[in-house]
Amino acid sequence: MNSRLRMLAARWPALVPALAAVVLALTWGRSLSAGAVALVSCCLAGAVLSAVHHAEVIAHRVGEPFGSLVLAVAVTVIEVALIVTLMADGGDKSASLARDTVFAAVMITCNGIVGLSLLVGALRRRVAVFNAEGTGAAFATVATLAGLSLALPTFTTSTPGPQFSPAQLVFAAVASLLLYGLFVATQTVRHRDYFLPVTAQGEVIDTDHAHPPTARTALTSLGLLAVALVSVVGLAKGVSPAIESGVAAAGLPASVVGVVIALLVLLPETIAALRAARRDRVQTSLNLGLGSAMASIGLTIPAVAVASVWLDGPLVLGLGATHMVLLALTVAVGTLTVIPGRATPLQGGVHLSLLAAYVVLAVSP
């Protein structure tokens, strides 16, 4: 009996994604009872943990910063597919869905993941140390993408409302893709050492003493990671009606639903970032957080720009005044955090306070 339990424990990363995919297939497009919602939630949690495991296997095989890039892009591609699907089904009420989802991702990653990573790293070693050149380049790209895609539409005058004209939307989409592509080339080819973890003395850590997994194991994990992430996003969509009902029953704004779903979708990256910070790999944590924010904007805006050709209704991208202030504070605080290349628990707490303000204002605008 004990040997069977140990065997099942060793195989859970492979079994859970398959189970989650089966549950997703059985529940897709159906109204769920309270028991079914509980089952789906358990499978969702298991799929998240499995995704983190397989992402770490792949990261160990390909090394940093490629490992962080794999998880960030994989989650974002599936998230973008979910956004476009919801926009196609939602009509006019989904006009601001892309904006709300992207901004939620920016606040969760730039303040939540970054803040938690800095806090964990600083509490462990008194000071969290990272590479200011690489982190600064990533944060500058995120700030530029957010400004072009979320701030400018509020002030343009060609189209009424916080919207881009067709020509402006094309420019924003092309600029987003080019900036994201340029950053990936910088991160993985020309200046890869800027995105590697560093020691307290500032020395780059480019080796891992543990033996990397075989190519076959890594490819298997890549396939299971895709299954797990599809299951995470699909199951999150499946429980969204229950979340919507709970939010409505509590008298909260409908935008809270988007925040909850964004938190669920970004959970694998959050757990992976915290694990890296606990291993004194704060740079890896920041790569995950800022890379996810960048991929969310750089891939979502071009996708919805293409989708807007056949989607009915307006596409609202511009932020309101409250969210504009939060974005400005995030950019200012993030810049001051990145410049020294070192952070104390205070910086982590400041970022987390900005995320808390975003959540509070989402609940009580």
C-alpha positions as CSV (number, residue, x, y, z in Angstrom):
1,M,0.0,0.0,0.0
2,N,2.8,2.4,1.0
3,S,4.7,1.7,-2.2
4,R,1.5,2.4,-4.3
5,L,1.0,5.7,-2.5
6,R,4.6,6.7,-3.1
7,M,4.1,5.8,-6.8
8,L,1.0,7.9,-7.0
9,A,2.7,10.8,-5.2
10,A,5.6,10.6,-7.7
11,R,3.2,10.6,-10.7
12,W,0.8,13.3,-9.6
13,P,2.3,16.0,-11.8
14,A,1.4,13.9,-14.8
15,L,-2.0,12.6,-13.5
16,V,-3.4,15.9,-12.3
17,P,-3.3,17.8,-15.7
18,A,-5.1,14.8,-17.4
19,L,-7.7,14.7,-14.6
20,A,-8.2,18.5,-14.9
21,A,-8.6,18.2,-18.7
22,V,-11.2,15.5,-18.3
23,V,-13.2,17.6,-15.8
24,L,-12.9,20.6,-18.1
25,A,-14.3,18.6,-21.0
26,L,-17.2,17.3,-18.9
27,T,-18.2,20.7,-17.4
28,W,-17.5,23.0,-20.4
29,G,-20.5,25.2,-21.2
30,R,-22.7,23.7,-18.5
31,S,-24.3,25.2,-15.4
32,L,-22.5,23.9,-12.3
33,S,-24.0,22.9,-9.0
34,A,-22.4,23.8,-5.7
35,G,-20.7,20.3,-5.6
36,A,-19.5,20.6,-9.2
37,V,-18.0,24.1,-8.4
38,A,-16.1,22.6,-5.4
39,L,-14.8,19.8,-7.6
40,V,-13.7,22.2,-10.4
41,S,-12.0,24.4,-7.8
42,C,-10.0,21.4,-6.5
43,C,-9.0,20.5,-10.0
44,L,-8.1,24.1,-10.7
45,A,-5.8,24.2,-7.7
46,G,-4.2,20.9,-8.7
47,A,-3.6,22.1,-12.3
48,V,-2.0,25.3,-10.9
49,L,0.5,23.3,-8.8
50,S,1.2,20.9,-11.7
51,A,1.8,23.8,-14.1
52,V,4.4,25.3,-11.6
53,H,6.1,21.9,-11.3
54,H,6.4,21.4,-15.1
55,A,7.5,25.0,-15.7
56,E,10.3,24.5,-13.2
57,V,11.4,21.3,-15.0
58,I,11.5,23.1,-18.3
59,A,13.3,26.0,-16.7
60,H,16.0,23.7,-15.3
61,R,16.5,22.1,-18.7
62,V,16.7,25.3,-20.8
63,G,18.2,27.6,-18.1
64,E,17.4,31.2,-17.3
65,P,16.0,33.5,-18.6
66,F,14.4,31.0,-21.1
67,G,12.5,29.2,-18.3
68,S,10.8,32.3,-17.1
69,L,9.9,33.2,-20.7
70,V,8.3,29.8,-21.3
71,L,5.9,30.1,-18.4
72,A,5.0,33.8,-19.0
73,V,4.3,33.4,-22.7
74,A,2.4,30.1,-22.3
75,V,0.1,31.6,-19.7
76,T,-0.4,34.8,-21.7
77,V,-1.2,33.1,-25.0
78,I,-4.0,31.0,-23.4
79,E,-5.2,34.1,-21.5
80,V,-5.4,36.0,-24.7
81,A,-7.4,33.2,-26.3
82,L,-9.8,33.4,-23.4
83,I,-10.2,37.1,-23.7
84,V,-11.0,37.0,-27.4
85,T,-13.5,34.2,-26.8
86,L,-15.3,36.1,-24.1
87,M,-15.3,39.3,-26.2
88,A,-16.9,37.3,-29.1
89,D,-19.6,36.0,-26.8
90,G,-20.2,39.2,-24.8
91,G,-21.3,41.9,-27.2
92,D,-21.3,45.5,-26.1
93,K,-20.9,44.5,-22.4
94,S,-17.4,43.2,-23.2
95,A,-16.2,46.5,-24.7
96,S,-13.8,47.1,-21.8
97,L,-12.9,43.5,-21.1
98,A,-9.5,43.6,-22.7
99,R,-8.6,46.8,-20.9
100,D,-9.8,45.6,-17.5
101,T,-8.0,42.2,-17.9
102,V,-4.7,43.7,-19.1
103,F,-4.7,46.4,-16.4
104,A,-5.5,43.8,-13.7
105,A,-2.5,41.7,-15.0
106,V,-0.2,44.7,-14.9
107,M,-1.2,45.6,-11.3
108,I,-1.0,41.9,-10.1
109,T,2.4,41.3,-11.7
110,C,4.1,44.7,-11.2
111,N,2.9,45.1,-7.6
112,G,1.8,41.7,-6.5
113,I,4.4,39.3,-7.8
114,V,7.2,41.9,-7.7
115,G,6.2,43.0,-4.2
116,L,5.9,39.5,-2.8
117,S,9.2,38.4,-4.4
118,L,11.1,41.4,-3.0
119,L,9.6,40.9,0.4
120,V,10.4,37.2,0.5
121,G,13.9,37.8,-0.8
122,A,14.6,40.7,1.6
123,L,13.3,38.9,4.6
124,R,15.5,35.9,3.8
125,R,18.7,37.8,3.2
126,R,17.9,41.2,4.7
127,V,18.3,42.7,1.3
128,A,17.0,41.4,-2.0
129,V,19.6,41.7,-4.8
130,F,18.9,41.7,-8.5
131,N,20.3,43.0,-11.8
132,A,19.3,46.6,-12.2
133,E,20.2,46.6,-15.9
134,G,17.9,43.8,-16.9
135,T,15.1,44.6,-14.5
136,G,15.2,48.2,-15.5
137,A,15.0,47.3,-19.2
138,A,12.0,45.0,-18.5
139,F,10.2,47.6,-16.4
140,A,10.8,50.4,-18.9
141,T,9.2,48.2,-21.6
142,V,6.2,47.4,-19.4
143,A,5.7,51.1,-18.6
144,T,6.0,52.1,-22.3
145,L,3.5,49.4,-23.4
146,A,1.1,50.3,-20.7
147,G,1.3,54.0,-21.6
148,L,0.8,53.4,-25.3
149,S,-2.0,50.9,-24.9
150,L,-3.9,52.0,-21.8
151,A,-3.1,55.7,-21.1
152,L,-3.1,57.3,-24.6
153,P,-6.6,56.2,-25.6
154,T,-8.0,58.3,-22.8
155,F,-6.6,61.5,-24.4
156,T,-7.0,60.9,-28.1
157,T,-9.7,62.9,-29.9
158,S,-10.1,61.1,-33.3
159,T,-12.7,58.8,-31.8
160,P,-15.3,59.7,-29.1
161,G,-14.6,58.0,-25.8
162,P,-11.5,56.3,-24.5
163,Q,-10.9,54.5,-27.8
164,F,-8.3,54.4,-30.5
165,S,-9.2,55.1,-34.1
166,P,-8.5,52.2,-36.5
167,A,-5.1,53.7,-37.6
168,Q,-4.1,54.4,-33.9
169,L,-5.1,50.8,-33.0
170,V,-3.0,49.4,-35.7
171,F,0.0,51.5,-34.6
172,A,-0.5,50.4,-30.9
173,A,-0.7,46.7,-32.0
174,V,2.4,46.9,-34.2
175,A,4.4,48.9,-31.6
176,S,3.4,46.4,-28.9
177,L,4.6,43.4,-31.0
178,L,7.8,45.1,-32.0
179,L,8.7,46.2,-28.5
180,Y,7.9,42.8,-27.1
181,G,10.0,41.1,-29.8
182,L,12.9,43.5,-29.2
183,F,12.8,42.8,-25.5
184,V,12.8,39.0,-26.0
185,A,15.8,39.3,-28.3
186,T,17.6,41.4,-25.7
187,Q,16.7,39.0,-22.9
188,T,17.6,35.8,-24.6
189,V,20.4,36.7,-27.1
190,R,22.3,40.0,-26.9
191,H,22.2,40.7,-23.1
192,R,21.2,37.4,-21.5
193,D,23.5,38.0,-18.6
194,Y,21.4,41.0,-17.5
195,F,18.6,38.7,-16.7
196,L,20.4,36.0,-14.7
197,P,20.3,35.8,-10.9
198,V,23.1,37.5,-9.0
199,T,24.7,36.8,-5.6
200,A,24.8,39.4,-2.7
201,Q,28.1,40.5,-4.1
202,G,26.6,41.1,-7.6
203,E,28.2,38.0,-9.2
204,V,26.1,36.4,-11.9
205,I,24.8,32.9,-11.2
206,D,24.8,31.0,-14.5
207,T,25.0,27.4,-13.3
208,D,22.8,25.0,-11.3
209,H,24.6,22.2,-9.5
210,A,21.7,19.7,-9.9
211,H,21.7,17.6,-13.1
212,P,19.2,19.0,-15.6
213,P,16.4,16.7,-16.8
214,T,16.7,14.8,-20.1
215,A,15.3,16.2,-23.3
216,R,12.5,13.6,-23.2
217,T,11.5,14.6,-19.7
218,A,11.6,18.3,-20.6
219,L,9.4,17.7,-23.7
220,T,7.0,15.6,-21.7
221,S,6.8,18.5,-19.1
222,L,6.2,21.0,-22.0
223,G,3.2,19.0,-23.2
224,L,1.8,18.6,-19.7
225,L,2.4,22.3,-19.0
226,A,0.2,23.2,-22.0
227,V,-2.5,20.8,-20.8
228,A,-2.3,22.2,-17.3
229,L,-2.5,25.8,-18.4
230,V,-5.4,25.2,-20.8
231,S,-7.2,23.5,-17.8
232,V,-6.4,26.4,-15.5
233,V,-7.9,29.0,-17.8
234,G,-10.8,26.8,-18.9
235,L,-11.7,25.8,-15.3
236,A,-11.4,29.5,-14.3
237,K,-13.9,30.4,-17.0
238,G,-16.1,27.5,-15.8
239,V,-16.3,28.8,-12.2
240,S,-16.7,32.4,-13.3
241,P,-20.5,32.2,-13.3
242,A,-20.4,31.1,-9.7
243,I,-17.9,34.0,-9.0
244,E,-20.3,36.4,-10.7
245,S,-23.2,35.2,-8.7
246,G,-21.2,35.6,-5.5
247,V,-20.0,39.0,-6.4
248,A,-23.6,40.1,-7.3
249,A,-25.0,38.7,-4.1
250,A,-22.4,40.6,-2.1
251,G,-23.3,43.8,-3.9
252,L,-19.8,44.3,-5.4
253,P,-19.0,45.9,-8.8
254,A,-18.9,43.5,-11.8
255,S,-15.2,44.5,-12.3
256,V,-14.3,42.4,-9.2
257,V,-15.0,39.3,-11.3
258,G,-12.2,40.2,-13.7
259,V,-9.8,40.7,-10.8
260,V,-10.6,37.3,-9.3
261,I,-10.2,35.5,-12.6
262,A,-6.9,37.4,-13.3
263,L,-5.7,36.2,-9.9
264,L,-6.5,32.6,-10.7
265,V,-4.9,32.7,-14.2
266,L,-1.7,34.3,-12.8
267,L,-1.5,31.9,-9.8
268,P,1.1,29.6,-11.5
269,E,3.5,32.4,-12.1
270,T,3.0,33.8,-8.6
271,I,3.8,30.5,-7.0
272,A,6.8,29.9,-9.3
273,A,8.1,33.5,-8.5
274,L,7.8,32.9,-4.7
275,R,9.7,29.6,-4.9
276,A,12.5,31.3,-6.9
277,A,12.7,34.1,-4.3
278,R,13.0,31.6,-1.5
279,R,16.0,30.1,-3.3
280,D,17.7,33.5,-3.5
281,R,16.8,33.8,-7.2
282,V,15.0,37.2,-7.0
283,Q,16.0,38.0,-10.5
284,T,14.1,35.0,-11.8
285,S,11.1,36.1,-9.8
286,L,11.3,39.6,-11.4
287,N,11.7,38.0,-14.8
288,L,8.4,36.1,-14.2
289,G,6.5,39.1,-12.9
290,L,7.6,41.7,-15.4
291,G,7.7,39.2,-18.3
292,S,4.1,38.3,-17.6
293,A,3.0,41.9,-17.6
294,M,4.9,42.6,-20.8
295,A,3.5,39.5,-22.6
296,S,0.0,40.3,-21.4
297,I,0.1,43.8,-23.1
298,G,2.3,42.9,-26.0
299,L,0.2,39.9,-27.1
300,T,-3.3,41.0,-26.0
301,I,-3.5,44.3,-27.7
302,P,-2.5,42.9,-31.2
303,A,-4.9,40.0,-30.7
304,V,-7.9,42.2,-29.9
305,A,-6.9,44.6,-32.7
306,V,-7.2,41.7,-35.1
307,A,-10.3,40.4,-33.5
308,S,-12.0,43.9,-33.6
309,V,-12.2,43.4,-37.4
310,W,-15.1,41.0,-37.0
311,L,-16.2,41.7,-33.4
312,D,-19.2,44.0,-33.0
313,G,-19.3,47.0,-30.6
314,P,-16.6,49.4,-29.4
315,L,-13.2,48.5,-28.1
316,V,-12.6,50.6,-25.0
317,L,-8.9,50.7,-24.0
318,G,-8.4,54.0,-22.1
319,L,-8.1,53.9,-18.3
320,G,-10.3,56.0,-16.0
321,A,-8.8,58.7,-13.7
322,T,-8.5,56.4,-10.7
323,H,-6.7,53.7,-12.6
324,M,-4.5,56.3,-14.3
325,V,-3.3,57.4,-10.9
326,L,-2.5,53.8,-9.8
327,L,-0.6,53.2,-13.0
328,A,1.4,56.4,-12.5
329,L,2.2,55.5,-8.9
330,T,3.3,52.0,-10.1
331,V,5.6,53.4,-12.7
332,A,7.1,55.9,-10.3
333,V,7.6,53.5,-7.4
334,G,8.8,50.7,-9.7
335,T,11.5,53.0,-11.2
336,L,12.8,53.9,-7.7
337,T,12.8,50.2,-6.7
338,V,14.7,49.1,-9.7
339,I,17.5,51.8,-9.9
340,P,19.6,50.6,-6.9
341,G,19.5,46.9,-7.8
342,R,18.8,46.1,-4.1
343,A,15.6,46.2,-2.1
344,T,14.6,46.0,1.5
345,P,11.2,44.7,2.8
346,L,10.0,48.3,2.6
347,Q,10.0,48.3,-1.2
348,G,8.1,45.0,-1.2
349,G,5.6,46.4,1.2
350,V,5.1,49.6,-0.9
351,H,4.3,47.5,-4.0
352,L,1.9,45.3,-2.1
353,S,0.1,48.4,-0.7
354,L,-0.5,49.6,-4.3
355,L,-2.0,46.2,-5.2
356,A,-4.1,46.4,-2.1
357,A,-5.3,49.9,-3.1
358,Y,-6.2,48.5,-6.6
359,V,-8.2,45.7,-5.0
360,V,-10.0,48.0,-2.5
361,L,-10.9,50.5,-5.3
362,A,-12.2,47.6,-7.4
363,V,-14.4,46.5,-4.6
364,S,-15.4,50.1,-3.6
365,P,-14.8,52.4,-6.5
